[in-house]
Amino acid sequence: MTDQPAAEGDGSEPLTLYRLHGCPFCERVVGWLDDHDVSYRSRFVAGEHSRRNEVARLAGTRSVPVLIDPNTGVTMPESAAILEYLAKTYGDGDSVPDLTTLEVVEFPASTHPTVGEPAPDFTRPLVTAESWGDASLSSIASAAGGALLVFYPLNWGGKSMYWWKEIAGRGWGDDADVDVVGIGVSQPFDHQRFIEARDLPYPLFSDPSNGVAAAYDVVHDLDGMAGVAEPRPAVFLVDADLTVEYAWVADEWPETPPYDDIEGAIRDR
């Protein structure tokens, strides 16, 4: 669990918000606090529920967000309840935000590699459930005859877990001359925990500095987290020589990968 300095506010004792990287409902609470200049500090929790003992002890739940207000003595889980409480306690007469829709964030234009262009090669730690070690994209693609490189958001976020479940459920890489490999900013040990917890059949590259994401022009700076970035969702299908056969890069957040189109590109190669 990590701390983040309190946001500036009106001078009252800052609230504490337990949150998870990439959690859209946590970000809704963060957005409300920022918009209303309410002082707060963030405490980021681990992705695994089993490692959220502090949250469980304080709030009786391992889910986030959880808000603690030292000014009123309130400890409250669940985003809808938190937003209603904040609107009544710190609001200026505005209504409670609607949680049925998520704010769409448009990404800037990207100069990522397109079909027929060479994909940048790279070497990074490649993580499996058993071990990790340096590997290159070219070595994977040449050995299998091709590779499907999946850039995805931070581990443990709902979107990441759902996307990998969908990819694994479709059996990509099982019968085609292509290996599926993910790449994200998490450290190797966190990738390994993620693979084990999700029973993920694919290896994951660790790219903590976002250097590979920058080479592919798919870096996304996270709102409200200065200096923190992740890859925007993107998928590149390359042949044995790293020539791009298919490319998809998200234009906005949240945006779901076009699974059927990607599957068709794998099938038709």
ABEGO torsion letter per residue (X at the ends): XBBBBBBBBAGBBBBBBBBBBGBAAAAAAAAAAAAAGBBBBBBBBBABAAAAAAAAAAAGBABOBBBBBAAAGBBBBEAAAAAAAAAAAABAGBBBBBAABBBBBBBBBBABBBBGBBBBBBBBBBBBAABBBBBBAAAAAAAAGEBBBBBBBBBGBAAAAAAAAAAAAAGBGAABBBBBBBBBABBAAAAAAAAAAAGBABBBBBBAAGAAAAAAGABBBBBGBBGBBBBBBBBBBBBAAGBBABBBBBABOBBBBBAAAAAAAAAAX
